[in-house]
Amino acid sequence: MEDKKITCKDCGKEFVFTVGEQEFYKEKGFENDPVRCPECRKARKAQKQRDRF
């Protein structure tokens, strides 16, 4: 396994999906690679939490 370069579907920035992150995803049973960079994932999570209230 090696690091993967992925382009964020929200901002278009390229980010690295590290071997460690890939192992974590596999451990958790996630079958899909991330489609958003860490910054966009964080922003999306915060927006979802705000929308709950």
C-alpha positions in Angstrom: 0.0 0.0 0.0 1.2 3.6 -0.7 0.0 7.1 -0.2 -2.7 8.2 -2.7 -3.2 11.7 -4.2 -6.9 12.6 -4.3 -8.5 15.8 -5.6 -11.2 17.3 -3.3 -14.6 17.3 -4.9 -15.5 20.6 -3.1 -12.5 22.9 -3.4 -10.5 21.0 -6.1 -7.3 21.0 -4.0 -5.1 17.9 -4.2 -4.5 16.1 -0.8 -2.6 13.0 0.2 -4.5 10.0 1.6 -1.7 8.4 3.7 -1.1 4.7 4.2 -2.0 5.3 7.9 -5.3 6.9 7.0 -6.0 4.1 4.5 -5.4 1.5 7.2 -7.7 3.4 9.6 -10.4 3.5 7.0 -10.0 -0.3 6.4 -10.1 -1.0 10.1 -13.3 0.9 10.5 -14.9 -0.9 7.5 -15.1 2.1 5.2 -15.1 0.9 1.7 -14.7 4.3 -0.1 -11.7 6.6 -0.1 -12.4 10.2 1.1 -13.7 12.6 -1.6 -13.0 15.8 0.4 -9.8 17.2 1.8 -9.4 17.4 5.6 -10.3 21.1 5.6 -13.5 20.6 3.6 -14.4 17.5 5.7 -14.0 19.6 8.9 -16.1 22.5 7.4 -18.8 20.1 6.2 -19.0 18.4 9.7 -19.3 21.8 11.4 -22.1 22.8 9.0 -24.0 19.6 9.6 -23.7 20.2 13.4 -25.0 23.8 13.0 -27.9 22.6 10.9 -29.0 20.2 13.6 -30.1 23.0 15.9 
